[in-house]
């Protein structure tokens, strides 16, 4: 769940993206996994899904190296639109006192209007192992 004000808008990276609506200071907590809000699913549950359901989850979620669970945002959550970039401005931090899954902090000052991006290789087992063309 985003902890800072964001908006969804057209992205130069892909389709739509998540954009800061105010300045964000370096090291600020930007996104945190919230049990009961964010959805979890076992690998077996993911495998039992239809192809179209898997494609949606694979695009909006990640397979956590911490819990070995699929984690994905619910419908309507801006996190569905967070894009990958090798020049990401959000970085993974694992702090069990905040959440049981990784959190994302600003790795530099971010200005209002800037797209918020992650490097999926930091936290997604599938992207790490398969290295799809879009993630290079």
Secondary structure, 3 states (H helix, E strand, C coil): CECCCEEEEECCCCCEEEEECCCECCCCEEECCCECCEEEECHHHHHCCCHHHHHHHHHHEEEECCCCCEEECCCCCHHHHCEECCCCCEEEECCCCCCCCCEEEECCCECCCCECEECHHHCEHHHHHHCCHHHC
